[in-house]
Amino acid sequence: MEVSGFPSKLSPLSVTSSHVFAGIVDKTMVSMRQNLKENPVRRSQPEELAWSQKRVGGISETKRSLRLKTRQDHQDRFVSNISLAKLWLKATFLALDQLDVLLLKAKEMTIQTTDKTSDRVVWTRTAKELGKLLAKMLAIVDSQDTRGYPFSQWQAITPFSPKAPRGPAGRSNNERMELEIQPGLNMKLNSLDSSLLTKPLRTLGEDYDLNPRIDLNTRLSDLNLGRGISLGSIRMNDAISCWDINLHRAAAVGEVIEAINTSGIEGVGSDLNASRTGFKLSHIRSDEGCSAKGLSISKTDGDTAKDSGILNNSVEESTIPPGGLEGQDLGCILTEKTFTSLLKDDRGMILGTINLALGDSEVVIDLGTASTIGEIIDAINDSVPDVIASLSNSKRGISVESKVAGKSLVISDGDERKSAHALGISGSADVLGALLFAMEGLKNGDRKAISEGLETLDLGLKEVSNHRAKAGAKLKRLESAEARLTAFEPDIPRLFSEVSREDVSRAAADLANQQSLFRSVLKRGAAIIQPAFLDFIR
């Protein structure tokens, strides 16, 4: 039946409606699948998904998913930091390796010039080569890239020139370069304590022995390397008599000698031994006019005889031999009042001038008027601020050190008296200064000065090797951490799937099936709607 003014076939309307609904469903499904692909771990808004609100063990799956997402972000950041740290440490390791090669070459060149067959032509040529090597070392240590300074304590502010070999000045750059490689664990990349070329590796004069001797004014407390003498009595006896010599009130070597000489024991005398390192005892009987045999020394209420060096530590009694008893070396230490005439095995010292260079500054110190150790120390301390002279730890010499970071300290002889060598303070305690000192020695033809720098160069090689080993150890730690993170990376999708109870690929397939199902339902609905509408019109 046809109705006037209205189309006889209404199926196109219903079919069109079904296509519209199907298009909406298609767009929705495509959007869901696209969102699933772009956000496979539901990172868009997982808290809005109803199926993710199921609680497992008291913790919602949403929170568990967010925790895994945070862990994934941390892992990505740690992997990126480790890659950057590896690049940096490899560059540092390479720089240290280059320094090691240059230092070893400088050492070999210096050793060759100490040969007696070398002449001034060889020395001059070697000095120039050392200057070139030193310039290369400074360029390596002062290197910089976008991340900063590998050796952050050293930054040259006064460049080095082989034509004017004076120590370049530097400044501290306390930039601390760190990267987080694990939760709460930061790795320091640069070495804040390694201004390699100007770092003091020893103290000038610390191991040098000026061999001081004693005199009558030497205090007993300065003997036996500062331990002093136990004040008590010394017992002497022969076959008939026994005497105790009281030394309780003695304070100086002269008082001990006087106490023995005035003890009233016939023929007993005391003086300094021939080497002026301890006491000497003698016993001559006046009636015979010759050395007596039978006078013994023993301890009484203390160790006075042993501390005085006239009784061997391994025995309790000893006999004065004919010609006298030479006491043992009492190991006298230096004090500020020690006279220079008592130094060098009692040969004394006649001092002149010394040159002291600190960085790019240099002063000449006149020690010609100094007669005691204290006057020498004061003259050095008054010359340059932050350069400290003092008695060495062993109290057998003078030590000199600088408190200024980034500047090399070099001490050399100022005249023909070679005072710096005589005091044992010549040279430098750092690599840069040792090379400068060797260069100066080569120019002056001073073999002793050339050889003195070898000890510091050896220490410098050990220092570079230590830092290179530390850099290598850090690289291994980074590689180990990177391996752990890389091994964990494939497990992230699986862990997300376990938390959300869904597999990404499976979810996509389910959505495709649902789309097909909806489209079938709509087509079926369109077929049903058309006859029903026609029946209504009829």
Secondary structure, DSSP 8 states (H G I E B T S, - for coil): ---TTS-S--HHHHHHHHHHHHHHHHHHHHHHHHHHHH-TT--SSGGG-GGGG-EETTEEHHHHHHHHHHHHHHHHHHHHHHHHHHHHHHHHHHHHHHHHHHHHHHHHHHHHHTSTT--HHHHHHHHHHHHHHHHHHHHHHT--BTTB-SSTT--BSS--BTTB-----B-------EEEEETTEEEE-S-TT--TTTS--S-BTTT--------TT-BGGGSGGGT----SEEEEE-SS-EEEEE-TT--BHHHHHHHHHTS--TTEEEEE-TTSSSEEEEEEETTTTEE-S--EEEE-SSSHHHHTTSS-TT-SEEE--TT-EE---------TT-BGGGHHHHT-----EEEEEETTEEEEEE-TT--BHHHHHHHHHTTSTTEEEEE-TTSSSEEEEE--TT--EEEEE-STT-HHHHHT--EESSHHHHHHHHHHHHHHT-HHHHHHHHHHHHHHHHHHHHHHHHHHHHHHHHHHHHHHHHHHTTHHHHHHHHHHT--HHHHHHHHHHHHHHHHHHHHHHHHHHHHHHHHHH-
